[in-house]
Amino acid sequence: MFKLSQFNFILSTFRLLINHRQRKLYLIFFLTLFMGVNTGFSLVILIPLLQLLNRDMTVSQDGQTVFLQQLAAKFGINLNIEPILLVFVVLLTFTALLQYCKALLDANYQQSFIYEIRSRLFRKIILAEWPLLNKKSKTNHLQVITKEIPNLASYLFYYLRLLTSILLTLVYISYAMVVSVKFTLIILIAALLLFILLRKFLFKAFHLGSGAVNSYTHLLKYIDDFWQTVKIAKVHSSEAFYYKKFNEANTSLLNIALRIQKNQSLPRLLYSVAGIIILVLVVYTGYRIDHVPLTSLFTLILLFARIFPYFVSINTDISMILSNVASVKLVMQLDAAFADPIFYQPVNLHTIELNKEIKLEQVQFAYPGGKQLFNHLTDTIPAKKITGIIGVSGQGKTTLMDLIAGLQKPDSGKILIDGKLIENYMLPYWKNSIGYLPQDSFFIDGTFRENLIWDSSQLITDEEIFNVLEKVNAVHLVKRFKNELDEYIVNYKFNFSGGECQRLALARVLLRKPRLLLLDEATSSLDPENEKQIMELISALKNTVTIICVTHRSSILSFFDKVIKI
């Protein structure tokens, strides 16, 4: 039985389609119907047109033939094979032109739909609050954005095609009824029996579709696992381990794809063979027993030759809809998981000056279901100084930095910047004032220039880049390449040492011209010598920027002007 939840699910997916360029959607739908009706009309009109060529005047002619004969005589048209075939050519050529236009409309509409949904979902993901985003699977998001959204589009368009196929089938059936009610009913009963007998293939399509989604998820995960641990894989010589895992998912995906294809092709074959047999029986019976006129029989054959493919199309469309349900659910779940905010981008995104202090007043915070990290925490972080936040692992050092940066919100209490509370509308300005340097610096595959000005909203000249590189003692890292800032490098961490990567990452942060520099265990992966060099470079900056350094290492305590122990 069709459940209400299933009906609501279908409606929720169709809302996505209806909300996208409604007029063009209606145009495509009605154009499809018109083309089908026009093609059927072209076939049905063959009967009177062909009867007009019958020179035996003793043979009775139907009303349509007499009407066309009188109409031609009125306009002085001599009806023979040439003008009749010309009319038929014009009708079919007109249909072919419409088919061409519709194909372009279909492609444009479907691709723009995919573009809109993909853009909207990615916008929702990147604008999500940090606590929510941090709980989500990267692999799942990647799969939805790249693969499942096109499957959603296919799902919806198969529904539209199913609807038009049903309507066009009804149109062709009505045309066939005009020619022969009895033979048309025979065809319909046979098609209904076939649908009932082959319904098991539809249930199978649903389960195969779910299996395909799961196998693709595993495939993406194993690819990501390898790149996350590629150096370990090479050192341990465990390539075969990763290949085995990948190949298991890949083999599963291949087998399911073949089974889906077979599950769609076998019913299509059975429908086609059954249609041929039934059509032959109808023709034989009509000609030998019922003595149906050859012109009517010819038209009946043409109509049935179109009706049965629609039966096949209806069955295929239902199968494709069911096989894509799992993909659609993934998209809808991701869509429902996030709010839909808009980009708040002020005309002039200036920075917030930090001249005095950051003040923590009675701050309380705990993660849902977790222990209380801060209980009425009150302290100050002086401007233009280096403040260290130290403590054992798991006590909330990084969380305190997240609260200051606006990624998390305190359960109660206040965080004041120069005595001013940062309201929600001011967060973009505050975040534009911050530079963040994590423990593991990221680099994109690209040029030095692209990496160094990666997310800066300012126009940065090459001269400014080299000035900052000079400050962090990293000019030689760029100069050693022939193309300097235009040098394209992939896998940066395999081209530079840990200390060199941190110098380049620090340069990128400083090019944002921050008022507050956040260092989250930024030196913990460095050896003592490199750590000392990086901290000396950072110390030289404190006259122009406020610095907060989260660390668990006592070796750099001497660089701090103030220490907050968690």
C-alpha positions as CSV (number, residue, x, y, z in Angstrom):
1,M,0.0,0.0,0.0
2,F,1.3,3.5,-0.9
3,K,2.1,5.2,2.4
4,L,1.5,8.9,3.2
5,S,5.2,9.4,4.1
6,Q,6.1,8.1,0.5
7,F,3.6,10.6,-1.0
8,N,5.1,13.4,1.1
9,F,8.6,12.4,0.0
10,I,7.6,12.6,-3.6
11,L,5.9,16.0,-3.1
12,S,9.0,17.4,-1.3
13,T,11.3,16.4,-4.2
14,F,8.9,17.9,-6.8
15,R,8.8,21.2,-4.9
16,L,12.5,21.5,-5.8
17,L,11.6,21.1,-9.5
18,I,8.5,23.3,-9.5
19,N,10.4,26.1,-7.8
20,H,12.9,26.1,-10.7
21,R,11.9,28.1,-13.8
22,Q,8.2,27.1,-13.7
23,R,7.3,28.6,-17.1
24,K,10.1,26.7,-18.9
25,L,9.0,23.5,-17.1
26,Y,5.4,23.9,-18.3
27,L,6.6,24.7,-21.8
28,I,8.7,21.4,-21.9
29,F,5.8,19.4,-20.6
30,F,3.1,20.7,-23.0
31,L,5.6,20.6,-25.9
32,T,6.1,16.9,-25.2
33,L,2.4,16.3,-25.2
34,F,1.8,18.3,-28.3
35,M,4.5,16.4,-30.2
36,G,3.0,13.0,-29.2
37,V,-0.5,14.1,-30.1
38,N,0.8,15.6,-33.4
39,T,2.6,12.3,-34.3
40,G,-0.4,10.3,-33.5
41,F,-2.6,12.6,-35.6
42,S,-0.1,12.3,-38.5
43,L,-0.6,8.5,-38.4
44,V,-4.4,8.5,-38.0
45,I,-4.8,10.9,-40.9
46,L,-3.1,8.4,-43.2
47,I,-6.4,6.4,-43.4
48,P,-8.5,9.1,-45.2
49,L,-5.5,10.3,-47.2
50,L,-4.7,6.8,-48.5
51,Q,-8.4,6.1,-49.2
52,L,-8.4,9.2,-51.4
53,L,-6.0,7.4,-53.7
54,N,-8.4,4.5,-54.1
55,R,-9.7,4.8,-57.7
56,D,-12.5,2.2,-57.1
57,M,-15.5,4.4,-56.5
58,T,-17.6,1.4,-55.5
59,V,-15.7,1.1,-52.3
60,S,-17.4,2.9,-49.5
61,Q,-15.5,5.8,-47.9
62,D,-15.7,7.1,-44.3
63,G,-16.8,10.6,-43.3
64,Q,-13.3,11.9,-42.9
65,T,-12.3,10.8,-46.4
66,V,-15.4,12.4,-47.9
67,F,-14.8,15.7,-46.0
68,L,-11.2,15.9,-47.2
69,Q,-12.3,15.1,-50.7
70,Q,-14.9,17.9,-50.7
71,L,-12.4,20.3,-49.1
72,A,-9.8,19.6,-51.8
73,A,-12.4,20.1,-54.6
74,K,-13.5,23.4,-53.1
75,F,-9.9,24.8,-53.3
76,G,-9.3,23.2,-56.7
77,I,-6.6,20.8,-55.4
78,N,-6.1,17.6,-57.4
79,L,-5.5,15.0,-54.8
80,N,-2.9,12.4,-55.8
81,I,0.1,10.7,-54.3
82,E,2.4,13.7,-54.5
83,P,0.4,16.3,-52.4
84,I,-0.7,13.6,-49.9
85,L,2.9,12.6,-49.3
86,L,3.9,16.2,-49.1
87,V,1.3,16.8,-46.3
88,F,2.7,13.8,-44.5
89,V,6.3,15.0,-44.9
90,V,5.4,18.5,-43.6
91,L,3.7,17.1,-40.5
92,L,6.6,14.8,-39.7
93,T,9.2,17.5,-40.4
94,F,7.4,19.9,-38.2
95,T,7.5,17.2,-35.4
96,A,11.2,16.7,-36.0
97,L,11.9,20.4,-35.6
98,L,9.9,20.5,-32.4
99,Q,11.9,17.5,-31.2
100,Y,15.2,19.4,-31.8
101,C,14.0,22.4,-30.0
102,K,12.7,20.3,-27.1
103,A,16.0,18.4,-26.8
104,L,17.8,21.8,-26.3
105,L,15.1,22.9,-23.8
106,D,15.4,19.7,-21.9
107,A,19.2,19.9,-21.7
108,N,19.2,23.5,-20.6
109,Y,16.5,23.0,-18.0
110,Q,18.1,19.9,-16.5
111,Q,21.6,21.3,-16.3
112,S,20.4,24.6,-14.9
113,F,18.4,22.6,-12.3
114,I,21.5,20.6,-11.3
115,Y,23.6,23.8,-11.2
116,E,21.1,25.6,-8.9
117,I,20.7,22.7,-6.5
118,R,24.4,22.0,-6.3
119,S,25.2,25.8,-5.7
120,R,22.5,26.1,-3.1
121,L,23.6,23.0,-1.2
122,F,27.3,24.0,-1.2
123,R,26.3,27.5,0.0
124,K,24.3,25.9,2.8
125,I,27.3,23.7,3.7
126,I,29.9,26.4,3.8
127,L,27.7,28.9,5.7
128,A,26.7,26.3,8.3
129,E,27.7,26.9,11.9
130,W,31.0,25.3,12.9
131,P,29.6,22.9,15.6
132,L,27.1,21.5,13.1
133,L,29.6,21.3,10.2
134,N,32.2,19.6,12.3
135,K,29.8,16.7,12.9
136,K,29.2,15.9,9.2
137,S,31.0,13.5,6.9
138,K,33.2,15.0,4.3
139,T,32.8,11.9,2.1
140,N,29.0,12.1,2.3
141,H,29.0,15.8,1.3
142,L,31.4,15.2,-1.6
143,Q,29.2,12.3,-2.9
144,V,26.0,14.3,-2.7
145,I,27.4,17.4,-4.4
146,T,29.2,15.5,-7.3
147,K,27.1,12.4,-7.9
148,E,23.7,12.3,-6.2
149,I,22.4,15.7,-7.3
150,P,22.5,14.6,-11.0
151,N,20.7,11.4,-9.9
152,L,18.1,13.6,-8.2
153,A,17.6,15.5,-11.5
154,S,17.3,12.2,-13.4
155,Y,14.8,10.9,-10.8
156,L,12.6,14.0,-11.3
157,F,12.8,13.9,-15.0
158,Y,12.0,10.2,-15.1
159,Y,8.8,11.2,-13.2
160,L,8.0,13.8,-15.8
161,R,8.7,11.4,-18.6
162,L,6.5,8.8,-16.9
163,L,3.7,11.2,-16.7
164,T,4.0,12.3,-20.3
165,S,4.4,8.6,-21.4
166,I,1.1,7.8,-19.6
167,L,-0.7,10.7,-21.2
168,L,0.6,10.0,-24.7
169,T,-0.3,6.3,-24.3
170,L,-3.8,7.4,-23.5
171,V,-3.8,9.6,-26.6
172,Y,-2.5,6.8,-28.9
173,I,-5.1,4.4,-27.3
174,S,-7.8,6.8,-28.2
175,Y,-6.6,7.0,-31.7
176,A,-6.4,3.2,-31.9
177,M,-10.0,3.0,-30.5
178,V,-11.2,4.9,-33.5
179,V,-9.7,2.3,-35.8
180,S,-10.7,-0.8,-33.7
181,V,-12.0,-1.0,-30.2
182,K,-11.8,-4.8,-29.9
183,F,-8.1,-5.1,-30.9
184,T,-7.1,-2.1,-28.8
185,L,-8.7,-3.7,-25.7
186,I,-6.8,-6.9,-26.4
187,I,-3.5,-5.0,-26.5
188,L,-4.3,-3.2,-23.2
189,I,-5.2,-6.4,-21.4
190,A,-2.1,-8.1,-22.6
191,A,0.0,-5.1,-21.5
192,L,-1.6,-5.1,-18.0
193,L,-0.9,-8.8,-17.5
194,L,2.7,-8.3,-18.5
195,F,3.1,-5.4,-16.0
196,I,1.7,-7.6,-13.2
197,L,3.9,-10.5,-14.1
198,L,7.1,-8.4,-14.3
199,R,6.5,-6.2,-11.2
200,K,9.2,-8.1,-9.2
201,F,11.8,-6.3,-11.4
202,L,10.6,-3.0,-10.0
203,F,11.1,-4.0,-6.3
204,K,14.5,-5.3,-7.3
205,A,15.4,-1.9,-8.8
206,F,14.8,-0.2,-5.4
207,H,17.2,-2.5,-3.5
208,L,19.9,-2.3,-6.3
209,G,19.8,1.5,-6.2
210,S,20.4,1.5,-2.5
211,G,23.3,-0.9,-2.9
212,A,24.9,1.3,-5.6
213,V,24.8,4.4,-3.3
214,N,26.4,2.4,-0.5
215,S,29.1,1.0,-2.7
216,Y,30.0,4.4,-4.1
217,T,30.2,5.8,-0.6
218,H,32.8,3.1,0.3
219,L,34.7,3.8,-2.9
220,L,35.1,7.5,-2.1
221,K,36.0,6.7,1.5
222,Y,38.8,4.3,0.5
223,I,40.2,6.9,-2.0
224,D,40.2,9.5,0.7
225,D,41.7,7.2,3.3
226,F,44.6,6.5,1.0
227,W,45.4,10.2,0.3
228,Q,45.1,10.9,4.0
229,T,47.7,8.3,4.9
230,V,49.7,8.1,1.6
231,K,53.0,8.5,3.3
232,I,52.3,5.8,5.9
233,A,51.1,3.5,3.0
234,K,54.4,4.0,1.2
235,V,56.6,3.6,4.3
236,H,54.8,0.5,5.4
237,S,54.6,-0.8,1.8
238,S,50.9,-1.5,2.3
239,E,49.7,-0.5,-1.1
240,A,48.1,-3.9,-1.6
241,F,46.0,-3.3,1.6
242,Y,44.6,-0.1,0.2
243,Y,44.1,-1.5,-3.3
244,K,42.2,-4.5,-1.9
245,K,39.8,-2.3,0.0
246,F,39.3,0.0,-3.0
247,N,38.9,-3.0,-5.3
248,E,36.2,-4.5,-3.1
249,A,34.1,-1.4,-3.4
250,N,34.9,-1.0,-7.1
251,T,33.9,-4.6,-7.8
252,S,30.7,-4.2,-5.8
253,L,29.9,-1.1,-7.8
254,L,30.6,-2.9,-11.1
255,N,28.4,-5.9,-10.1
256,I,25.5,-3.7,-9.0
257,A,25.8,-1.6,-12.2
258,L,25.6,-4.7,-14.3
259,R,22.7,-6.1,-12.3
260,I,20.8,-2.7,-12.6
261,Q,21.3,-2.8,-16.4
262,K,20.1,-6.4,-16.6
263,N,17.1,-5.6,-14.3
264,Q,16.1,-2.9,-16.7
265,S,16.9,-4.7,-20.0
266,L,15.2,-8.0,-19.3
267,P,11.7,-6.5,-18.8
268,R,12.3,-4.4,-21.9
269,L,13.1,-7.5,-23.9
270,L,10.1,-9.4,-22.6
271,Y,7.8,-6.4,-23.4
272,S,9.2,-6.1,-26.9
273,V,8.9,-9.9,-27.7
274,A,5.4,-10.0,-26.2
275,G,4.5,-6.9,-28.2
276,I,5.7,-8.4,-31.4
277,I,3.8,-11.7,-30.8
278,I,0.5,-9.9,-29.8
279,L,0.8,-7.5,-32.8
280,V,1.3,-10.4,-35.2
281,L,-1.8,-12.2,-33.8
282,V,-3.9,-9.0,-34.0
283,V,-2.8,-8.4,-37.6
284,Y,-3.5,-12.0,-38.6
285,T,-6.9,-12.1,-36.8
286,G,-7.9,-8.7,-38.3
287,Y,-6.9,-9.6,-41.8
288,R,-8.1,-13.2,-42.0
289,I,-11.1,-13.3,-39.7
290,D,-12.4,-9.7,-39.2
291,H,-11.5,-8.5,-42.7
292,V,-10.2,-5.2,-41.6
293,P,-9.4,-2.9,-44.6
294,L,-5.7,-2.8,-45.4
295,T,-5.4,1.0,-44.8
296,S,-7.0,0.7,-41.3
297,L,-4.8,-2.3,-40.6
298,F,-1.7,-0.5,-41.7
299,T,-2.6,2.5,-39.4
300,L,-3.4,0.1,-36.6
301,I,0.1,-1.5,-36.9
302,L,1.8,1.9,-36.8
303,L,-0.2,3.0,-33.7
304,F,0.5,-0.3,-31.9
305,A,4.1,0.0,-32.9
306,R,4.1,3.3,-30.9
307,I,1.9,2.2,-28.0
308,F,3.9,-0.8,-27.0
309,P,7.2,1.1,-26.8
310,Y,5.4,3.5,-24.4
311,F,4.5,0.5,-22.3
312,V,8.1,-0.4,-22.2
313,S,9.1,3.2,-21.5
314,I,6.6,3.4,-18.6
315,N,8.1,0.2,-17.0
316,T,11.7,1.5,-17.5
317,D,10.8,4.9,-16.1
318,I,9.3,3.4,-12.9
319,S,12.4,1.2,-12.6
320,M,14.8,4.2,-12.9
321,I,12.7,6.2,-10.4
322,L,12.9,3.4,-7.8
323,S,16.7,2.8,-8.4
324,N,17.4,6.5,-7.7
325,V,15.3,6.8,-4.5
326,A,18.4,6.2,-2.3
327,S,20.3,9.0,-4.1
328,V,17.4,11.4,-3.7
329,K,17.1,10.6,0.0
330,L,20.8,11.5,0.5
331,V,20.3,14.8,-1.2
332,M,17.1,15.6,0.7
333,Q,18.7,14.6,4.1
334,L,21.6,16.9,3.4
335,D,19.3,19.7,2.3
336,A,17.2,19.4,5.5
337,A,20.3,19.2,7.8
338,F,21.3,22.8,7.1
339,A,19.6,26.2,7.2
340,D,19.6,28.3,4.1
341,P,21.3,31.6,5.0
342,I,22.5,34.1,2.5
343,F,26.0,35.5,2.3
344,Y,26.3,38.6,4.5
345,Q,29.0,40.5,2.7
346,P,29.0,44.2,3.6
347,V,30.1,46.6,0.9
348,N,33.2,47.6,2.8
349,L,34.4,44.6,4.8
350,H,36.7,46.5,7.1
351,T,38.6,45.0,10.1
352,I,37.9,45.7,13.8
353,E,40.8,47.4,15.6
354,L,42.2,45.7,18.7
355,N,44.0,48.3,20.7
356,K,43.4,47.4,24.3
357,E,42.3,43.9,25.2
358,I,40.1,40.9,24.7
359,K,38.1,40.4,27.9
360,L,36.4,37.2,29.1
361,E,33.6,37.8,31.6
362,Q,32.0,34.9,33.4
363,V,32.3,32.6,30.3
364,Q,30.7,29.2,30.6
365,F,30.8,26.5,27.9
366,A,30.2,22.8,27.5
367,Y,29.7,20.6,24.5
368,P,26.3,18.8,24.3
369,G,26.5,15.8,26.5
370,G,30.1,16.7,27.5
371,K,31.7,18.0,30.7
372,Q,31.8,21.6,31.6
373,L,35.0,23.1,30.1
374,F,34.7,26.6,31.4
375,N,32.9,27.7,34.6
376,H,32.7,31.5,35.0
377,L,36.0,32.0,33.3
378,T,37.1,35.6,33.7
379,D,40.5,36.9,32.3
380,T,42.0,39.4,29.9
381,I,44.2,39.1,26.8
382,P,46.3,42.2,26.3
383,A,46.6,43.8,22.8
384,K,50.0,43.9,21.0
385,K,51.3,41.1,23.2
386,I,51.8,37.3,23.0
387,T,49.4,35.4,25.2
388,G,49.9,31.7,25.7
389,I,47.0,29.3,26.5
390,I,48.4,26.2,28.0
391,G,47.2,23.0,29.6
392,V,46.9,19.3,29.2
393,S,45.0,17.8,26.3
394,G,41.2,17.8,26.3
395,Q,40.8,20.7,28.8
396,G,39.5,23.3,26.2
397,K,42.5,25.2,24.9
398,T,41.4,25.1,21.3
399,T,37.8,25.6,22.3
400,L,38.7,28.8,24.0
401,M,40.4,30.0,20.8
402,D,37.2,29.0,18.9
403,L,35.1,31.1,21.3
404,I,37.3,34.1,20.8
405,A,37.2,33.6,17.0
406,G,33.4,33.4,17.0
407,L,33.3,29.8,15.8
408,Q,31.6,28.8,19.1
409,K,29.2,30.8,21.3
410,P,29.5,30.7,25.1
411,D,26.6,29.2,27.0
412,S,26.7,32.3,29.1
413,G,29.0,35.2,29.8
414,K,30.6,37.7,27.5
415,I,33.7,38.1,25.3
416,L,34.5,41.8,24.7
417,I,36.8,43.4,22.2
418,D,38.1,46.7,23.5
419,G,35.0,46.7,25.8
420,K,32.6,46.0,23.0
421,L,30.5,42.9,22.6
422,I,30.7,41.4,19.1
423,E,27.1,41.0,17.9
424,N,26.2,38.5,15.2
425,Y,26.1,41.2,12.5
426,M,29.6,42.2,13.4
427,L,31.1,38.7,13.1
428,P,32.1,39.1,9.4
429,Y,34.1,42.2,10.4
430,W,35.7,40.4,13.4
431,K,36.6,37.3,11.4
432,N,38.1,39.6,8.7
433,S,40.4,40.9,11.5
434,I,41.8,37.4,12.4
435,G,44.6,35.3,11.0
436,Y,44.6,31.6,11.9
437,L,47.6,29.3,11.8
438,P,46.9,25.7,12.6
439,Q,49.3,22.9,13.4
440,D,49.0,21.3,10.0
441,S,49.2,23.9,7.3
442,F,47.2,23.3,4.2
443,F,48.2,24.2,0.6
444,I,46.3,23.9,-2.6
445,D,47.8,22.5,-5.8
446,G,48.6,25.8,-7.5
447,T,51.1,28.6,-7.8
448,F,52.9,30.3,-4.9
449,R,50.9,33.4,-5.6
450,E,47.6,31.6,-5.4
451,N,48.5,30.0,-2.1
452,L,49.8,33.1,-0.5
453,I,46.8,35.3,-1.3
454,W,44.4,32.3,-1.0
455,D,41.4,33.8,0.8
456,S,42.4,37.4,1.2
457,S,39.7,39.9,0.2
458,Q,42.3,42.6,-0.5
459,L,44.3,43.3,-3.6
460,I,47.8,42.2,-2.9
461,T,50.8,43.2,-5.1
462,D,53.9,41.0,-5.7
463,E,55.9,43.6,-3.8
464,E,53.7,43.2,-0.7
465,I,54.1,39.4,-1.0
466,F,57.9,39.6,-1.1
467,N,57.9,42.1,1.8
468,V,56.0,39.6,4.0
469,L,58.1,36.7,2.8
470,E,61.2,38.8,3.9
471,K,59.6,39.2,7.4
472,V,59.2,35.4,7.9
473,N,62.6,34.6,6.2
474,A,61.0,32.7,3.3
475,V,62.1,34.7,0.2
476,H,64.6,32.0,-0.7
477,L,61.9,29.3,-0.8
478,V,60.3,31.2,-3.7
479,K,63.5,32.4,-5.4
480,R,64.9,28.9,-5.7
481,F,62.3,28.2,-8.4
482,K,62.7,29.5,-11.9
483,N,59.1,30.9,-12.2
484,E,59.2,32.3,-8.6
485,L,55.6,33.3,-7.6
486,D,54.2,31.7,-10.8
487,E,55.7,28.3,-10.0
488,Y,53.0,25.6,-9.9
489,I,53.6,23.1,-7.2
490,V,51.5,20.1,-6.0
491,N,51.7,18.3,-2.7
492,Y,53.5,21.1,-0.9
493,K,54.3,19.1,2.2
494,F,56.5,16.8,0.1
495,N,58.4,19.7,-1.4
496,F,59.1,21.6,1.8
497,S,60.1,20.8,5.3
498,G,57.8,21.3,8.2
499,G,59.5,24.6,9.2
500,E,59.4,25.8,5.6
501,C,55.7,25.0,5.3
502,Q,55.0,26.9,8.5
503,R,56.9,29.9,7.2
504,L,54.9,30.0,4.0
505,A,51.7,29.5,6.0
506,L,52.6,32.3,8.3
507,A,53.3,34.6,5.3
508,R,49.8,33.8,4.0
509,V,48.2,34.6,7.3
510,L,50.1,37.9,7.6
511,L,49.1,39.0,4.1
512,R,45.5,39.2,5.4
513,K,46.8,42.0,7.6
514,P,45.2,40.6,10.7
515,R,44.6,42.5,14.0
516,L,44.6,39.1,15.9
517,L,46.9,36.2,15.1
518,L,45.7,32.8,16.4
519,L,48.3,30.0,16.6
520,D,46.8,26.6,17.3
521,E,49.7,24.3,18.2
522,A,51.5,25.9,15.2
523,T,54.9,24.7,16.3
524,S,54.1,21.4,17.9
525,S,55.2,19.4,14.8
526,L,58.5,21.2,14.5
527,D,61.9,20.2,15.8
528,P,63.3,22.5,18.6
529,E,65.5,24.5,16.2
530,N,62.7,25.3,13.7
531,E,60.3,25.9,16.6
532,K,62.7,28.5,18.0
533,Q,63.1,30.2,14.6
534,I,59.3,30.4,14.0
535,M,58.7,31.8,17.5
536,E,61.4,34.4,17.0
537,L,59.7,35.5,13.8
538,I,56.3,35.6,15.6
539,S,57.8,37.6,18.5
540,A,59.0,40.3,16.1
541,L,55.3,40.8,15.0
542,K,53.8,41.5,18.4
543,N,54.2,45.3,18.2
544,T,51.7,45.4,15.3
545,V,49.4,42.4,16.0
546,T,47.9,40.7,19.0
547,I,49.0,37.1,19.2
548,I,47.3,34.1,21.0
549,C,49.2,30.9,21.0
550,V,47.7,27.6,22.1
551,T,50.3,25.0,23.1
552,H,51.1,22.1,25.4
553,R,54.8,22.6,25.0
554,S,56.8,24.3,27.8
555,S,59.7,25.0,25.4
556,I,58.1,28.2,24.1
557,L,56.8,29.7,27.4
558,S,59.6,32.2,27.5
559,F,58.2,33.9,24.4
560,F,54.8,34.7,26.1
561,D,54.0,38.0,27.7
562,K,51.1,36.4,29.6
563,V,50.0,32.8,30.2
564,I,46.4,31.6,30.7
565,K,46.4,28.1,32.2
566,I,43.4,25.9,31.4
